[in-house]
């Protein structure tokens, strides 16, 4: 067994059993037994007194059959009991434990295993403990007037070692914050279903239960040792009718407090049978909801809210690993107000609130707030905030763009994932006029990009929100803004103006790129990044006026969930040798995410010297990658796309530059679309027969075609090929592809505009370097550079011809290697074969100067 894949038991050491079930989704029975052992040890039961798999009854002929407890704890060391002496073991047993993996079998296990097991015990103070993934129940007996009275209670009823069992009242401090909330409420849902309570009513009851529980817990936070109002009434011997009355009193107070925030009216009385409520509270009462992890709350809310309100919850929520990462990077301190002006479901706000709580910030809910123009989004956000423990619910329905002036400089920190997209536009003249980026921008005679007086007829809403976020914070405040990569790289004036404006008003502390589809669950099928900004005390005149600081640049390949679908299912690390799930020291699965390492890298980078708020009280790690701000401001377009600026691309180019090399522009000339190699216009005849090459028809050096008449050719058929043409994949998702039109290729080849058309310069030097060129095109070093140069936000992001000519390739100076490759190059000239396999073999032998670049982990990685 590989380290980290197996359970570690405090009694038996490392086990061969797994911590998860075969499907990897639920805890294994052995893991639950380890949890029970740890809990008992924490209650003071001596390690030497534990007996695992204890026989507590023998029966049948010769005692061949036996009744076993998963665990027995004695009042003496196990070594003091003769091996196999069941009676002696029972004379000293103070705890007998039954563990089940699945709560679905709980009632049968309690009836046929737990209670009978207690009957076998000799000691009057012996308790039986039932333990599964949702419930932990304690059973014991008392003797009065010669009669045994059975009792049952929550886990807090378990006595410390040497004490007698009892049923204490639950307090805030004794509630359990480790339970899987979704599984617990599914168990409650099953209980309601068994009581013939239909779905239409069932989910309303669940909301009532939840609101009452949250209110009760919040009411007792300041008095953590005072009994809470919602108890496991059955264990206390309270009559069900009286228990229902006591619960309804709490519910009425909760509804009075929360109703103003909720989308629909909630009843203030729970209309279910009192005996059903007793069964429900046996599961719900011991759970501490307000202390559960945000991801646990989110899973629960997404499941039940879609049934309760018929909402598509997937469109709202951002996985907690990402929101936690961004908030941690912003490092909000006590008293620093944090705002989200397009808060959606308030995931960033809940992350900020929970972080403030964990830091011990008093009344931090008063410092967290947001708004959204959508009434439904606000309703989702408010209930999300309530679930996560925020009683302030400072979320309101508001058009943040309209309120830009009145809300200016109203907070210290803004975090925002604004609505972006070329079709999401702001058209209101009165709103556009309030924003610098709502005006036209153009170049002055001196070549500077500046704002003009004319108000635009429309502007992308995402661009407007970028300006809004900066204007909301005070000077020195900080912003985390999620933007499509096209905002950071596209050369059109509107995006260039956005970057110029941001750099005049802010310094860029860090830019972190995410994989493509990271935000697909919210409908965004793009590659996006988060840019961390610090607002200047006073704006500068030109972006280029300040380049004397370092910017951290990081690329995230794994975010911890499946980015290819709307479910955003979590992904966990696996052992690379056998694929088994890896576990941490607590036997929990480890999220397969780069985010913790990226956070440490940025905090340890040179950028943190310029932005002290990036630092935090965490152990230093390897210093992250930074670039001088001048690489952005001196670009000509203020290009900020982290693909271009990241460590991987920079190190690839540095490795190539360290040896003889050449840029593509030294030997290649781009040819415009619908032009011949001599510059003449190209016309396709409607009845002509052509061989059309699509992106999907090409590979590395090879291609096939579809025969079409001229009238059938699509509009994207742009290039009429000539022998000697080289076509380079010019779209982010296809930059690995290239093809060469050889002298023996058939005529009338037509190539799609997804390729860049180039030809060797008419020089002897360029002709002699065809071999170096073809060899370089077959390597990951080439495709890495091309991906980095693509400007845009989705899989159709394009590499311009000018950018492609900046790609660097090594020269092959070894005469023997050149001689070995030459026959393949001659075949390429003729159009007969690919050289990819040969180049791969030479790379493996280490005879080429091209750096070995690891392939992307999958198709979503941006570079």
KAZI-V888894 format. One record per backbone hydrogen bond with DSSP energy under -0.5 kcal/mol. CO is the residue of the C=O (numbers start at 1). NH is the residue of the N-H. E is the energy in kcal/mol with one decimal. If there is no record, write none. Layout:
BEGIN
co: [CO:CO]
nh: [NH:NH]
e: [E:E]
END
This chain:
BEGIN
co: [2:4:5:7:7:9:13:17:19:21:26:28:29:30:31:32:33:34:35:36:37:38:39:40:41:43:46:47:48:49:51:54:57:59:60:61:65:67:67:69:70:71:72:73:73:77:78:82:84:85:86:87:88:89:89:90:90:92:94:95:96:97:97:98:102:103:105:106:107:108:109:109:110:113:114:115:116:117:118:123:127:128:128:129:130:131:133:135:136:137:138:139:140:142:142:144:147:148:149:151:153:154:155:157:160:166:170:171:171:172:175:176:179:180:181:182:183:184:185:186:187:188:189:190:191:192:193:196:198:198:199:201:202:203:204:205:206:207:208:209:210:211:212:213:214:215:216:217:217:218:220:221:223:224:226:229:231:232:232:233:233:234:239:240:241:242:243:244:245:246:247:248:249:250:251:252:253:254:255:258:258:259:269:270:273:274:275:276:277:278:279:280:280:281:284:286:287:289:293:294:295:296:297:298:299:300:301:302:303:304:305:305:311:312:313:313:316:319:319:320:321:322:323:324:325:326:327:327:333:335:337:337:338:339:340:340:343:343:346:347:348:349:350:351:352:353:354:355:356:357:361:363:364:365:367:369:370:371:372:374:375:376:377:378:379:380:381:382:383:384:385:386:389:393:394:396:396:398:399:401:403:405:407:411:412:413:414:416:418:421:423:424:425:426:428:429:431:432:435:436:438:440:442:444:448:448:450:454:459:460:461:462:463:464:465:466:467:468:469:470:471:472:472:474:477:478:479:479:480:481:481:483:484:484:485:485:486:488:488:492:492:493:494:495:496:497:498:499:500:501:502:504:505:507:507:509:510:511:512:513:515:517:519:519:520:523:524:526:527:528:529:529:530:530:531:531:532:532:533:534:535:542:543:547:547:549:551:552:554:555:558:558:560:561:562:565:569:571:573:575:580:582:584:588:589:590:591:592:594:595:596:597:598:599:600:601:602:605:606:606:607:607:611:612:616:625:627:628:629:629:630:632:641:641:642:646:647:648:649:650:651:652:653:654:656:660:662:663:664:664:667:669:672:674:676:680:685:686:688:688:690:690:691:692:692:693:694:695:697:699:699:702:706:708:709:709:710:714:716:716:718:718:719:719:722:724:725:726:726:727:728:730:731:732:734:737:738:739:740:741:742:748:749:750:751:751:752:754:755:756:756:757:758:759:761:763:764:765:766:767:769:770:771:772:773:774:775:776:779:780:781:782:783:784:785:786:787:790:791:793:794:795:797:798:798:800:801:803:804:805:807:809:811:813:814:815:816:817:818:819:821:821:822:823:824:825:826:827:827:828:829:830:835:836:837:838:839:840:841:842:842:842:843:851:852:858:860]
nh: [5:583:19:9:15:13:9:7:28:24:21:32:33:34:35:36:37:38:39:40:41:42:43:45:44:161:49:50:78:74:72:69:67:65:63:64:59:56:57:54:53:97:51:94:95:80:81:85:86:89:90:91:92:92:93:122:123:75:127:73:129:70:71:131:105:106:109:110:111:112:113:114:115:117:118:119:120:121:121:126:96:130:139:98:137:100:180:132:155:130:153:128:151:144:149:147:144:150:142:140:138:157:158:166:163:168:228:174:175:175:177:288:181:184:185:186:187:188:189:190:191:192:193:194:195:197:196:198:201:202:203:205:206:207:208:209:210:211:212:213:214:215:216:217:218:219:220:220:221:221:223:224:226:173:172:231:233:235:236:237:238:237:243:244:245:246:247:248:249:250:251:252:253:254:255:256:257:258:259:261:262:262:271:272:277:278:279:280:281:282:283:283:284:285:287:176:289:292:297:298:299:300:301:302:303:304:305:306:307:308:309:311:313:315:316:317:345:322:323:324:325:326:327:328:329:330:331:332:336:337:412:413:369:415:343:371:346:347:350:351:352:353:354:355:356:357:358:359:361:360:364:366:367:368:338:340:396:343:398:378:379:380:381:382:383:384:385:386:387:388:390:389:391:395:370:372:398:400:403:404:407:408:410:474:478:339:480:482:420:424:425:461:427:459:432:433:434:435:438:439:456:452:450:447:444:450:442:440:426:464:465:466:467:468:469:470:471:472:473:473:409:410:411:477:535:414:481:533:416:483:531:529:487:488:488:489:490:640:641:495:496:497:498:499:500:501:502:503:504:505:506:540:536:509:534:552:532:554:530:556:518:520:522:524:523:525:526:517:485:514:483:531:512:532:481:533:509:510:479:507:476:545:546:549:630:629:627:511:513:557:594:595:571:563:565:568:562:592:582:579:575:590:587:584:591:573:593:560:598:599:600:601:602:603:604:624:605:608:609:610:610:611:614:615:618:553:551:631:632:633:634:635:644:645:646:650:651:652:653:654:655:656:657:658:659:811:809:666:667:668:761:759:675:682:679:676:688:711:690:710:692:708:750:694:706:752:697:698:704:701:738:699:692:690:712:713:713:717:718:753:674:720:721:751:725:760:741:728:758:739:756:799:734:735:737:729:701:727:742:724:745:691:721:693:718:719:755:730:757:728:758:671:726:669:763:767:768:769:769:770:773:774:775:776:777:778:778:779:783:784:785:786:787:788:789:790:790:792:798:527:797:733:732:791:800:804:805:806:807:665:664:662:813:815:818:819:820:821:822:823:824:825:826:827:828:829:830:831:832:831:743:744:839:840:841:842:843:844:845:846:847:848:846:853:854:861:516]
e: [-1.9:-3.2:-0.5:-0.5:-3.2:-2.2:-3.1:-1.6:-1.3:-1.9:-3.2:-1.9:-1.9:-2.1:-2.2:-2.3:-2.4:-2.6:-2.3:-2.4:-2.6:-2.2:-1.1:-2.0:-1.7:-1.5:-1.7:-1.4:-2.5:-2.3:-2.7:-3.2:-3.0:-1.7:-2.1:-1.2:-2.3:-3.0:-1.2:-1.5:-2.1:-3.2:-2.9:-3.0:-1.7:-1.9:-1.9:-2.0:-1.3:-1.9:-2.5:-1.9:-0.9:-0.8:-0.8:-1.2:-0.7:-1.7:-2.2:-2.7:-3.1:-1.4:-1.3:-2.3:-1.4:-1.9:-2.3:-2.5:-2.1:-2.7:-1.8:-2.3:-2.4:-1.6:-1.8:-1.5:-1.1:-0.7:-0.7:-1.0:-2.2:-0.5:-2.9:-2.7:-1.8:-2.4:-0.6:-2.7:-0.6:-3.0:-2.3:-2.7:-2.8:-0.5:-3.2:-1.7:-2.6:-0.5:-1.9:-1.7:-3.0:-2.3:-2.0:-1.1:-2.4:-0.7:-2.2:-0.7:-0.8:-0.7:-0.6:-3.0:-1.0:-2.4:-2.6:-2.0:-2.0:-2.0:-2.8:-2.3:-1.9:-2.5:-2.6:-2.6:-1.1:-2.2:-1.9:-0.7:-0.7:-2.9:-1.7:-2.1:-2.1:-1.8:-2.0:-2.7:-2.4:-2.8:-2.4:-2.1:-2.7:-2.6:-2.4:-2.3:-2.7:-2.3:-0.8:-1.0:-0.6:-0.8:-0.8:-0.5:-1.8:-2.4:-0.7:-0.8:-1.8:-1.1:-0.9:-0.5:-2.1:-1.0:-2.6:-2.4:-1.9:-2.3:-2.4:-2.4:-1.5:-1.4:-2.6:-2.5:-1.7:-2.3:-2.8:-2.1:-1.7:-2.9:-2.5:-2.3:-0.7:-1.1:-0.8:-1.4:-2.0:-1.8:-1.5:-2.4:-2.9:-1.3:-0.7:-1.2:-2.5:-1.9:-1.7:-3.5:-0.8:-1.7:-2.1:-2.7:-2.4:-2.1:-2.9:-2.8:-1.6:-2.5:-2.8:-0.8:-0.6:-2.8:-3.0:-0.7:-1.3:-1.1:-1.8:-1.5:-0.6:-1.0:-1.6:-2.9:-1.4:-2.3:-2.3:-2.6:-2.2:-1.8:-1.5:-0.6:-1.9:-0.8:-1.5:-2.2:-1.9:-2.0:-0.7:-2.1:-3.1:-0.5:-2.8:-1.9:-2.2:-2.9:-2.7:-2.0:-2.5:-2.2:-2.4:-1.7:-2.5:-1.5:-0.9:-1.4:-1.9:-1.1:-2.8:-1.2:-1.7:-2.5:-1.7:-1.9:-2.1:-2.3:-2.8:-2.9:-2.0:-2.1:-2.6:-2.5:-2.6:-1.6:-2.7:-1.8:-0.9:-1.9:-2.3:-1.5:-0.6:-1.1:-1.5:-1.1:-2.1:-1.0:-1.0:-2.0:-1.9:-2.3:-2.4:-2.4:-0.6:-1.2:-1.0:-2.7:-0.5:-1.6:-2.7:-2.4:-1.4:-1.6:-1.0:-1.4:-2.7:-3.2:-3.0:-1.8:-2.8:-0.6:-2.4:-2.8:-3.1:-1.7:-2.4:-1.6:-1.6:-2.4:-2.7:-1.3:-2.2:-1.7:-0.8:-0.6:-2.5:-1.7:-1.4:-2.7:-3.0:-2.0:-0.5:-2.8:-2.4:-0.5:-2.6:-2.7:-1.4:-0.6:-0.7:-0.9:-2.5:-3.1:-0.9:-0.8:-2.4:-3.0:-1.4:-2.1:-2.5:-2.8:-2.5:-2.4:-1.6:-1.8:-1.9:-2.1:-2.8:-0.6:-2.5:-2.4:-3.1:-2.2:-2.6:-2.7:-1.5:-2.2:-1.1:-2.2:-2.2:-0.8:-1.2:-1.3:-2.6:-2.5:-2.8:-0.5:-2.5:-0.5:-2.2:-0.5:-2.6:-1.3:-2.3:-2.6:-1.6:-1.8:-1.2:-1.0:-0.9:-2.8:-2.1:-2.4:-2.5:-0.6:-3.4:-0.5:-2.4:-0.6:-0.6:-0.9:-3.0:-2.7:-2.6:-2.8:-3.3:-1.3:-2.2:-2.5:-0.6:-3.0:-1.8:-0.9:-2.5:-2.6:-2.1:-2.5:-2.5:-2.2:-1.6:-2.0:-1.2:-1.1:-1.3:-0.6:-1.1:-1.6:-2.4:-1.4:-2.6:-2.4:-2.8:-2.1:-1.4:-2.4:-2.2:-1.3:-1.1:-1.0:-1.3:-2.1:-3.0:-1.9:-2.4:-2.2:-2.3:-1.9:-2.6:-1.2:-1.6:-2.5:-2.4:-2.1:-1.6:-1.8:-2.9:-1.8:-0.8:-1.8:-1.8:-2.7:-1.0:-2.0:-0.5:-1.6:-0.7:-2.8:-2.9:-0.6:-2.2:-2.0:-1.2:-1.6:-1.6:-1.2:-2.1:-2.6:-2.9:-3.4:-1.3:-0.8:-0.9:-1.9:-1.2:-2.0:-2.5:-0.5:-0.8:-2.8:-2.2:-0.5:-2.8:-0.5:-2.8:-2.0:-3.2:-2.8:-2.9:-0.8:-1.6:-2.7:-2.4:-3.0:-0.9:-3.3:-1.1:-2.9:-2.9:-3.2:-1.2:-2.3:-1.3:-2.8:-0.5:-2.5:-0.5:-2.7:-2.9:-2.6:-2.4:-2.2:-2.2:-0.8:-0.8:-1.3:-2.5:-2.9:-2.2:-2.1:-2.2:-0.7:-0.8:-1.7:-1.6:-2.7:-1.4:-2.2:-2.6:-2.0:-1.4:-0.7:-1.0:-0.6:-1.6:-4.9:-2.0:-1.5:-3.1:-3.2:-0.6:-2.6:-1.7:-2.0:-1.7:-2.5:-2.2:-2.2:-0.8:-0.6:-2.2:-2.3:-2.0:-2.0:-1.8:-0.6:-1.0:-1.7:-2.2:-1.6:-2.2:-2.5:-1.5:-1.1:-2.5:-0.7:-2.5:-0.7:-2.5:-2.6:-2.0:-2.3:-2.5:-2.1:-1.5:-0.6:-1.8:-0.5:-1.1:-0.7:-0.5:-1.2:-3.2]
END
